[in-house]
Every structure is written in C-alpha cells, then in structure tokens.
Amino acid sequence: MDLTKVQPSASPSKVSPRHEKISDFVLDKQIKVRKDVNGIAVTQNNVILLALGAASRGGIGRLDIETTELTVHHSGTVYRQITVANDGTVLASTRDSIYIYPPDNLEHEHTEIKLDVPVWGLCQTPDSELLFGSVNNKRVYRRRDEQTSTVVKRSNENKLQSVWSLASIAQKLFISDRKKRQVVCTGLDGKFLWRQKLGRPFPKYSKALEDMANDYAGGICVHSNGNVLVCDTPNNRLTELSPDGIISHHSNLDLDKPAYVAANGGFIAIVNDATLLDCTLKVFRQSTTL
C-alpha cells in the first residue's frame, strides 16, 4: 500500500464524493507564454504570477486572466518559485533568497531574506510563518525571528527524495517530492501524517536527461475546497487528493506535461512544458452549473 495514514479506516482506492472535482472546471483560456516558467500563483484578483527562468532572463510575469496581457517585473533576477500569502503579499524565491512584495504592487520597495541554504519551494502557513524547501537537502525549513530551523527532513516514514513544491492549509504541510513522485503530508511541527504515490514509477533517465527534463516536476497547491492539487507530469494529468491523502480524482484536462498548478476560488491555472520558451498556460474556470 502506497499510502501510510494516521487514520487507518481510509483507503487510497476510495473516491471522496463530498465536493466538486477538478472535472467540474472548464477551459477558459489557453495562452502561449514565450517564457520558461519556474512557478505559478493566482491572486484573489484573478491575476496570474509567473516565476520566470534563466532562458527568459528572469523576472516575475504578471498576467491578467481577463485581458491575457503579460507584463514582466524585475527582469534579470531568476526566480525559482512564487506564491501568494494569506494577506495577498507575494513571496518569490531565488537560489539563496526569498523576496517579499506588497499585494498588487510588484514595483514597490520589497524585502529580501538572505538564506544560507539553497531555496526552492515555499509557502506560508495559516499563522503567517514562512516555510521553504531545498530540493537536494531533502528538508523543509521554517523562517522565524530571522532564524532558520529544520521542520521536516528525510525519514524512514516519509522517504523524501527531494522537496520541489510546498503548500499548506489548516495545520498541515504538503510536500511534492519530484524524484519519488509522491506527496508527503506532515503537521506544521514536522510530524509525519501520510504519504501518497501518484502513479507508475518515473522512467529511468540518465543524469544529463534528469537535469534537462521536466518529467518529474509535480507542482502542488491547495484548492479553495480544501483539497490538494498536484501535477502528475509524466502521466499528463492533475491529481486531486483529500487532506487525508485519499486520491479523489484524476483529470488530464487535455494536459501535456503539466509542471505547475495554482488556484483560487474560481480558477485553476496550469503551466505545461514549463522548460520551453513557448510553454502553454491553461486557465480553467469553475463551471457555473455547480
């Protein structure tokens, strides 16, 4: 059994019917983005934020869902991932820093947090604590009072191979492990709760191909219904899990190597083929029939 759980009554084969599924979302927009994208976020004002990579000369892309107009801020800085905090503050990570921007104002004076560990995924807890992950260190860190401490590290229970993307809701932290192709859930204190494998094992690549390919990306976010959405990249689908780790739905949504996902109450935004300079951004709108 791939799922290790706190509540033994749950089974990974069961489907939870208690909420709308991602299949209830319909394609609203399909946008060619002439950039390489390292991360995505959606604000409550229906603005998509893109963390842009080195091939695009970096920056934060701001794309209005309605007009599809894209503007780039802070070109020259290569961002790894991006998220929107509870109060609308924008958090973006670089190799060794986290930048904090005020809501809806990417040009405003910002705060930079310099770190002594490599940064990748990041999120904010409901209590406004900053958590960030390190891919190869196999750890999640907490930043509090200008001090960095370890929250989660590899163990025999979680079997972490990498920390790619993070999301948090209530008192739970969700970790997308790109190499193990699993989602690991812990408490905000780091206590292991469960882990869920996404599907078939990854194909075995050479080291060079692993460095170039994006077949294990696995971006993750929490939807407004409280469920976890994670990109199952090699299977060309989005997987939805309950907060207890039960896979409630798979949907391909006509995806091609989905790399990153973000959502707010009405939209789900997914980046396909994020390493390409002409990657596709698909925006799904919640059906009005719900």
Secondary structure by P-SEA (a helix, b strand, c coil): ccccccccccccccccccccccccccccbbbbbcbbbcccccccccbbbbbccccccbbbbbbcccccbbbbccccccccccccccccbbbbbcccbbbbbccccccccbbbbbbcccccbbbbcccbbbbbbbccccbbbbbcccbbbbcccccccccccccccccccccbbbbbbccccbbbbbccccccccccccccccccccaaaaaccccccbbbbbccccbbbbbcccccbbbbbcccccccccccccccccccccccccbbbbbccccccbbbbbbbcccccc
